[in-house]
C-alpha cells in the first residue's frame, strides 16, 4: 500500500533511513529510544518533513512531493490538535472542510462519528469543558470522519493514565478494524505494543528497520531492542 523506497531523512546531523512497505489493513507499532526519529518518520510520511532522498509510493504512485492534505493518510498528534474556541462538532468538522461549510450529508457524518466515539451528548461543548479522555475521543472522531486508509498516531494518549490509555487504544483498534485502515502508532509502552500491533518497526541507530511480527520481535528481541526495553 505505502512503499518507503530508499528513504533518507536528514535534519542537520540527524539522519534516518527506511526501506520497507506498509500493507493495507495492518496495525504497526513504531518503537525505539527517545530521539531515534520515530515522530520524524511519521511526519515525513505525512509530508511535514521533506525527504533528502528516496521515494514514497502510494499504491504505485509517487507522492514524495505531495502536500500533506493530498496524501491518503491522517495523523493524530500528542496534543490532539483541538481548537479551544470551536465546539466539539466544529473540531471534528475540520477533518472534512477547513472552512467548516459542511453540507447536510457532511454534518450527518460528523454527528455519526461523534456518536460512535461516545460523544453524542457533547457536540456543542468546547474542548475545555471535556475531560482528557473525552478530548481524545473527539480527536478520534475527526480521524474517523476523514475515512483515510492510513492512520498515523504519534503517542496521542501518552498523557492519559494506564486504564484510560488502554481504553482509547482499544477504541482506536475497533475504528481502524471497522474501516479497514492501516494503523502506524508510535509508542514507548511495550504493553501497548503487544496489545494493539501486529508488526513492529524498531527505530535505532539512524534506521527504521523492516516491520517484524510483534510476538516474534518482543519475545526474542535483538540486543539493541533488548537494551532499549531494559
C-alpha positions as CSV (number, residue, x, y, z in Angstrom):
1,X,0.0,0.0,0.0
2,X,2.7,2.5,1.1
3,X,6.2,1.8,-0.1
4,X,9.2,3.6,1.5
5,X,11.8,3.2,-1.2
6,X,15.3,4.1,-0.2
7,X,14.1,6.9,2.1
8,X,16.7,9.3,3.7
9,X,15.6,12.0,6.1
10,X,18.3,14.5,7.0
11,X,18.0,17.3,9.5
12,X,21.4,18.8,10.5
13,X,23.4,16.0,12.0
14,X,20.4,13.7,12.3
15,X,19.7,11.1,9.6
16,X,17.1,8.4,9.3
17,X,16.9,5.7,6.6
18,X,13.9,3.5,5.8
19,X,13.2,0.9,3.1
20,X,10.1,-1.2,3.6
21,X,6.4,-1.5,2.7
22,X,3.3,-0.9,4.9
23,X,0.4,-3.1,3.9
24,X,-3.2,-2.2,4.0
25,X,-5.3,-3.1,7.0
26,X,-2.3,-3.9,9.2
27,X,-1.5,-2.4,12.6
28,X,2.1,-1.3,13.1
29,X,3.9,0.0,16.2
30,X,7.0,2.2,15.9
31,X,9.3,1.9,18.9
32,X,12.8,3.0,19.8
33,X,14.9,5.2,22.1
34,X,14.0,8.9,22.6
35,X,15.5,11.0,19.8
36,X,15.8,8.0,17.4
37,X,13.4,9.5,14.9
38,X,10.0,7.9,15.5
39,X,8.0,11.0,15.3
40,X,10.2,12.3,12.4
41,X,9.4,9.2,10.4
42,X,5.7,9.7,10.8
43,X,6.0,13.4,9.9
44,X,7.9,12.5,6.8
45,X,5.2,10.0,5.7
46,X,2.6,12.8,6.1
47,X,4.6,15.3,4.2
48,X,5.5,17.6,7.1
49,X,9.2,16.8,6.8
50,X,10.9,16.7,3.4
51,X,12.9,13.7,2.1
52,X,16.6,14.1,1.3
53,X,16.5,11.1,-0.9
54,X,14.2,8.2,-1.9
55,X,10.5,7.9,-2.8
56,X,7.2,7.4,-1.1
57,X,4.9,5.3,-3.3
58,X,1.2,5.1,-2.5
59,X,-0.3,2.2,-4.4
60,X,2.4,2.7,-7.0
61,X,2.0,6.4,-7.4
62,X,4.9,8.7,-6.3
63,X,3.7,11.1,-3.5
64,X,7.1,12.2,-2.3
65,X,6.4,15.8,-3.2
66,X,2.6,15.8,-2.5
67,X,1.2,18.3,0.0
68,X,0.1,16.8,3.3
69,X,-3.6,17.3,2.6
70,X,-3.2,15.4,-0.7
71,X,-2.0,12.2,0.9
72,X,-4.4,9.4,1.8
73,X,-3.5,9.5,5.4
74,X,-4.3,11.3,8.6
75,X,-2.2,11.9,11.7
76,X,-3.2,12.2,15.3
77,X,-0.7,14.2,17.4
78,X,0.1,14.1,21.1
79,X,-1.9,17.2,21.9
80,X,-4.9,16.1,19.8
81,X,-4.9,19.5,17.9
82,X,-8.3,20.6,19.2
83,X,-9.1,24.3,18.8
84,X,-10.4,25.7,22.1
85,X,-12.7,28.3,20.6
86,X,-14.6,25.8,18.5
87,X,-17.2,23.3,19.5
88,X,-16.5,19.6,19.5
89,X,-18.7,19.2,16.4
90,X,-16.8,22.0,14.7
91,X,-13.4,20.5,15.6
92,X,-14.5,17.2,14.0
93,X,-15.9,19.0,11.0
94,X,-12.5,20.5,10.3
95,X,-11.5,17.0,9.2
96,X,-13.9,17.4,6.3
97,X,-13.7,21.1,5.4
98,X,-11.2,23.7,6.8
99,X,-13.8,26.4,6.2
100,X,-16.5,24.4,8.1
101,X,-19.0,24.9,5.3
102,X,-20.4,21.5,5.7
103,X,-23.2,20.0,3.6
104,X,-26.1,18.3,5.3
105,X,-24.6,15.0,4.5
106,X,-21.3,16.0,6.0
107,X,-23.0,17.2,9.1
108,X,-24.6,13.8,9.4
109,X,-21.1,12.2,9.1
110,X,-19.8,14.4,11.9
111,X,-22.7,13.5,14.1
112,X,-22.4,9.8,13.4
113,X,-18.7,9.9,14.2
114,X,-19.3,11.6,17.5
115,X,-21.9,9.1,18.5
116,X,-19.6,6.3,17.5
117,X,-16.9,7.5,20.0
118,X,-19.5,8.2,22.7
119,X,-19.7,12.0,22.5
120,X,-23.2,12.3,21.0
121,X,-24.3,14.3,24.1
122,X,-21.3,16.7,23.9
123,X,-21.4,18.1,20.3
124,X,-21.9,21.7,21.3
125,X,-19.3,21.8,24.1
126,X,-15.8,23.2,23.7
127,X,-12.7,21.2,24.4
128,X,-12.0,22.9,27.7
129,X,-15.3,21.5,29.1
130,X,-14.2,17.9,28.3
131,X,-12.1,15.5,30.3
132,X,-8.8,14.3,28.9
133,X,-10.4,11.1,27.7
134,X,-13.3,12.9,26.0
135,X,-10.8,15.2,24.2
136,X,-9.1,12.1,22.9
137,X,-12.4,10.7,21.7
138,X,-13.1,14.0,19.9
139,X,-9.7,13.7,18.1
140,X,-10.6,10.1,17.2
141,X,-13.9,11.2,15.8
142,X,-12.1,13.6,13.5
143,X,-9.9,10.8,12.3
144,X,-12.9,8.6,11.8
145,X,-14.9,11.2,9.8
146,X,-12.0,11.6,7.3
147,X,-12.1,7.9,6.4
148,X,-8.5,7.8,5.2
149,X,-6.9,4.4,4.6
150,X,-3.8,5.1,6.6
151,X,-3.9,6.4,10.2
152,X,-0.8,7.6,12.0
153,X,-0.7,8.0,15.8
154,X,2.2,10.0,17.5
155,X,1.5,8.9,21.1
156,X,-1.8,10.8,21.3
157,X,-2.7,9.1,24.6
158,X,0.6,9.4,26.4
159,X,-0.8,11.9,28.9
160,X,-3.6,9.6,30.0
161,X,-3.5,7.1,32.8
162,X,-2.9,3.4,32.0
163,X,-6.5,2.3,32.2
164,X,-7.8,5.2,30.1
165,X,-4.9,4.9,27.6
166,X,-5.8,1.2,27.1
167,X,-9.5,2.2,26.6
168,X,-8.5,4.7,23.9
169,X,-6.2,2.3,22.2
170,X,-8.9,-0.4,22.1
171,X,-11.4,2.1,20.6
172,X,-8.8,3.1,18.0
173,X,-8.3,-0.5,17.1
174,X,-12.0,-1.0,16.7
175,X,-12.3,2.0,14.5
176,X,-9.5,1.0,12.1
177,X,-10.7,-2.6,12.0
178,X,-14.2,-1.3,11.1
179,X,-12.9,0.9,8.3
180,X,-10.1,-1.4,7.1
181,X,-7.5,1.3,7.6
182,X,-3.8,0.6,8.3
183,X,-2.5,1.9,11.6
184,X,1.0,3.1,12.4
185,X,1.5,4.0,16.1
186,X,4.5,5.5,17.9
187,X,4.7,4.1,21.4
188,X,7.1,3.9,24.3
189,X,5.0,1.3,26.2
190,X,5.8,-2.4,25.4
191,X,2.4,-3.4,26.8
192,X,0.6,-1.2,24.3
193,X,2.7,-2.5,21.5
194,X,1.8,-6.1,22.4
195,X,-1.9,-5.2,22.8
196,X,-2.6,-3.3,19.6
197,X,0.1,-4.0,17.0
198,X,0.5,-6.9,14.6
199,X,4.0,-5.8,13.5
200,X,6.7,-3.6,15.0
201,X,9.1,-1.2,13.3
202,X,12.2,-0.7,15.5
203,X,13.9,2.7,15.0
204,X,17.5,2.9,16.3
205,X,20.9,4.0,15.0
206,X,19.7,6.0,12.1
207,X,17.5,3.4,10.6
208,X,13.8,2.4,10.7
209,X,14.0,-1.4,10.4
210,X,11.8,-3.7,8.4
211,X,8.5,-4.5,10.2
212,X,8.6,-7.7,12.2
213,X,5.8,-9.8,13.8
214,X,5.1,-8.3,17.2
215,X,5.3,-11.6,19.2
216,X,8.5,-12.7,17.4
217,X,10.3,-9.5,18.0
218,X,9.1,-8.7,21.5
219,X,9.7,-12.3,22.8
220,X,13.1,-12.6,21.2
221,X,14.5,-9.1,20.8
222,X,17.9,-8.4,19.2
223,X,20.5,-6.9,21.5
224,X,19.7,-3.3,20.5
225,X,16.0,-3.7,21.3
226,X,16.7,-5.6,24.5
227,X,18.8,-2.7,25.7
228,X,16.0,-0.3,24.9
229,X,13.3,-2.4,26.6
230,X,15.6,-2.9,29.7
